[in-house]
Amino acid sequence: MQTTYKFRLYPTKEQEQKLLWTLNKCRYVYNFLLSELENQKIIDKAQLQEMITDLKRIEPELQKVHSKALQYENYRLFSNLRALSQLKKNGKKVGRLRFKGKQWFKTFTYNQSGFAIMQNQTRYDKLWLSKIGEIPFIMHRDVEGKIKHITIKHYPSGKWYASIIAETNNEIPKTENKGKVGIDLGTINYAYDSNGNHFDNPKHLDKSLKKLRKEQRRLSIKKKGSSNRQKQKIRVARIHEKIANQRNDFLHKLSHYYASNYGYMAVENLNIKGMVRNRYLAKSIMDASWSRFIQMLCYKAERAGCTVVKVEPRGTTQKCSNCGQEVHKELWNRIHKCSCGLEIDRDYNSAMNILKRALESLPLERRESTPVEIEPLLSVEQVWSEKQEAPCDSWE
């Protein structure tokens, strides 16, 4: 099982120049390998790997970059090719791989060797990278397991982060007799579950939108290529980064809550791409980041030995969870009111339908679920007091 630990780096100005230089050289090698791949009809991964050695003889400067970091660019290239091929198989219209410009190449990786973590008694620990040096960082949590590789990423805000991927031999725990829950995702209530708990949508983008627009207007009038424009770009990037961090913090805590308290979770298999075609809801849907939440929920559930089931979303809102009758509701109508006497929040009704639909796929002996009772709702503060799992962001 692999776990990603993300730490912010605090390089000196000299170290930052080395990091930027290394990043640029890795980008150069990636583009060179892609060029060789396009110019020759038959070439495999091993041949490209040999070309890196030949290239280092022609350009001695590349010897100042750790060899594993350069070799990883060959792996990255073929990984991108496999992803492109898979998209084509899935019927997506895709073109060819593009050469990477400076704005599109933000990471380099030390694979297997060339790194070490040195913990100190002072405020800062040190991350040693071959050919670069000892970079200060704050190790706010211990890294468990064997470190497989470390990816260094440069964010548009100017900050540097290290994503440390470690592998452990921990066995997946046996699922205890935890409860079952259906979760309905929305834009007003971010999540409403079949136990009656609901969580408001924090709308992080809306809260920062006024400031973001102001800074973007300032950016638009700056002269291209000027130092003032570059400074303003960093200000805008920092606002975007803050919004992303707030969103990820919320999603990590919410997904951790469900993965810790339930053994069987049901969610809708949403077609996000189709939903964002609605221009009135597109911004709210993208800000909610439902796909990211489900992704977090799935990997945390896997670690905890739990199960996440995706069900067909069609009809979960209109169907009565009590009698099964279709009750048409417009989007503005927030109450489900059925002739059978059931009158509850529409999202609550949907969550119970989601759970019922998921349980139908289980064997009869596993379908038992405690009756839904409306209890005092769990507050957001109670959930947020749970121990938060560190982000496990993708490092590409």
Secondary structure, 3 states (H helix, E strand, C coil): CEEEEEEEECCCHHHHHHHHHHHHHHHHHHHHHHHHHHHCCCCCHHHHHHHHHHHHHHCHHHHHCCHHHHHHHHHHHHHHHHHHHHHHHCCCCCCCCCCCCHHHCCEEEEECCCEEEECCCCCCEEEEECCCEEEEECCCCCCCCEEEEEEEEECCCCCEEEEEEEECCCCCCCCCCCEEEEEEECCCEEEEECCCCEEECCCHHHHHHHHHHHHHHHHHCCCCCCHHHHHHHHHHHHHHHHHHHHHHHHHHHHHHHHHHHEEEEEEECCCHHHHCCCCCCHHHHHHHCHHHHHHHHHHHHHHHCCEEEEECCCCCCCECCCCCCECCCCCCCCEEECCCCCEEEHHHHHHHHHHHHHHCCCCHHHCCCCCCCCCCCCCHHHHHCCCCCCCCCCCC
